[in-house]
Every structure is written in C-alpha cells, then in structure tokens.
C-alpha cells in the first residue's frame, strides 16, 4: 500500500512498481485515517509512507503502522527525519524528489521489507516448551504408524 497525500506521488510509486514481478500496489491512501481503515480490512505486507499527511504527520506514523505490516519504506521530502525513521523501524528512507532516479533502491527496499518476519500478532513465536507441549502426543502416533497402524 502506498500512503501519501499527493496523488501524483502515489501514482508514481504505482508506475515504478508496475513492471516488477511479484509486486503490486494493492491499496492507496491519502491520509492516516484512510490508511488505517484499509489496514483494518486488508492484509498489507509493505507500506510506502510519506511522513507528512493532512491528518497526521511525522515519525509517530511509523510506530502506528509498524504493528500492522511487515515493513515500512519511507518516501518523504523531509530528509532530516530519515535517520530517526530508521531508528523507529523503517526499512529504508528515500527522498520523494529523487524517487524516479532511485527506482532500483525502492524495489530493493520493498523486497527487504517484505522479507521481514512481520508483526507478532500475525506470526506468533512459540517457545521450545510450547512446541514440546503441542507435539507431545505425536511420539506414540509416529511409533504406531511405523508398526502398521495409526492408533496409539
């Protein structure tokens, strides 16, 4: 999903990714509210995010969206915020005015963001004990299957 209040910028991201196999802009949003509503109804892997939206602005946007997607790529005209955006979890930051020249970097960044593990609510991590507990009954089943039956 691309989130930017500028329709031209959203369209540019869409055009830059149009010929990339396995990549598709599945949603667009012009505001924080619109992006939040879209995230509530769709599973989105990666967001390209402008940090200056009409109803919300700045670095807190990254924190608000991080728990909902695998990764965020910031595309912003405010290069001064890029270092802080990376500290807050953005995978990459690109200058909006150079986005056409940095197509290869945009594509790499989106691939990198998509490979991230993702938010905990979607991909829970089980500890060793939880895995042991979950599969504790399988031992006898496997042994019985080797002996010709599927009963414990």
C-alpha positions, 0 to 999 in steps of 0.5 A: 500500500502506498500512503501519501497525500499527493496523488501524483506521488502515489501514482508514481510509486504505482508506475515504478512498481508496475513492471516488477514481478511479484509486486503490486500496489494493492491499496492507496491512501491519502491520509492516516485515517484512510490508511488505517481503515484499509489496514483494518480490512486488508492484509498489507505486507509493505507500506510506502509512507510519506511522513507528512499527511493532512491528518497526521504527520511525522515519525509517530506514523511509523510506530502506528503502522509498524504493528500492522505490516511487515515493513515500512519504506519511507518516501518523504521530502523531509530528509532530516527525519530519515535517520530517526525513521530508521531508528523507529523501524523503517526499512529504508528512507528515500527522498520523494524528489529523487524517487524516479532516479532511485527506482532500483533502491525502492524495489530493493527496499520493498523486497527487504521489507517484505522479507521481514518476519512481520508483526507478532500478532500475525506470526506468533513465536512459540517457545521450545516448551510450547512446541514440546507441549503441542507435539507431545502426543505425536511420539506414540502416533509416529511409533504406531504408524511405523508398526502398521497402524495409526492408533496409539 
